[in-house]
Amino acid sequence: MKSLHLAILALGFLVVTSFTTHTVFTDVYICKGPYSKKYHYNKNCHGLSNCSTSIYKVTLTDAKKIGRTLCGWED
């Protein structure tokens, strides 16, 4: 019985960490132009079409740290 509880606990831990890891390490794209405020999952998103600088790949965590929110084209 004790081993069953440990197995369930370990499985729960793996499920939670897999969701957390996916969110933290997802790459997104941002424009570093002076008015840029969004991040994009797709490098070819319509929201990046007017980018006045290069498009940069960053982690979702980093994009959120600098105040970026999800592009309205990708809701």
C-alpha positions as CSV (number, residue, x, y, z in Angstrom):
1,M,0.0,0.0,0.0
2,K,2.8,2.4,0.9
3,S,4.5,1.8,-2.5
4,L,1.2,2.6,-4.3
5,H,1.0,5.9,-2.5
6,L,4.6,6.7,-3.4
7,A,3.9,5.8,-7.1
8,I,0.9,8.1,-7.2
9,L,2.8,10.9,-5.5
10,A,5.7,10.5,-8.0
11,L,3.3,10.4,-11.0
12,G,1.6,13.6,-9.7
13,F,4.9,15.3,-9.4
14,L,5.9,14.4,-13.0
15,V,2.6,15.7,-14.3
16,V,2.9,19.0,-12.5
17,T,6.5,19.6,-13.4
18,S,5.9,18.7,-17.1
19,F,3.2,21.4,-17.3
20,T,5.4,23.9,-15.5
21,T,8.5,23.1,-17.6
22,H,6.5,23.5,-20.8
23,T,5.3,26.9,-19.8
24,V,8.6,28.2,-18.6
25,F,10.7,27.1,-21.5
26,T,8.4,27.8,-24.5
27,D,10.1,29.9,-27.0
28,V,8.3,33.0,-28.4
29,Y,9.2,35.8,-30.7
30,I,9.4,39.5,-29.9
31,C,10.1,42.7,-31.7
32,K,12.4,45.1,-29.9
33,G,11.0,48.2,-31.5
34,P,10.2,51.2,-29.3
35,Y,6.4,50.5,-29.3
36,S,6.5,46.7,-29.1
37,K,4.5,45.2,-26.2
38,K,3.5,41.7,-27.4
39,Y,5.0,38.3,-27.8
40,H,4.2,35.8,-30.5
41,Y,4.3,32.0,-30.7
42,N,4.6,32.1,-34.5
43,K,7.6,34.0,-36.1
44,N,5.3,34.7,-39.1
45,C,2.5,36.2,-37.0
46,H,0.7,39.1,-38.7
47,G,1.4,41.1,-35.5
48,L,5.1,41.1,-36.3
49,S,4.7,42.4,-39.9
50,N,5.4,46.0,-38.9
51,C,8.4,45.3,-36.7
52,S,11.1,48.0,-37.3
53,T,13.9,45.9,-35.8
54,S,14.9,42.3,-36.0
55,I,12.7,39.6,-34.6
56,Y,14.2,37.8,-31.6
57,K,13.5,34.4,-30.1
58,V,13.2,34.4,-26.3
59,T,11.7,32.2,-23.7
60,L,8.1,32.9,-22.6
61,T,9.4,33.6,-19.1
62,D,11.7,36.3,-20.4
63,A,9.1,37.9,-22.6
64,K,6.7,38.2,-19.6
65,K,9.5,39.5,-17.4
66,I,9.9,42.5,-19.7
67,G,6.1,43.1,-19.7
68,R,5.1,41.5,-22.9
69,T,1.6,40.0,-23.4
70,L,0.2,37.6,-26.0
71,C,-0.5,39.2,-29.4
72,G,-4.2,39.6,-30.2
73,W,-3.8,37.8,-33.5
74,E,-2.8,34.6,-31.6
75,D,-5.6,34.6,-28.9
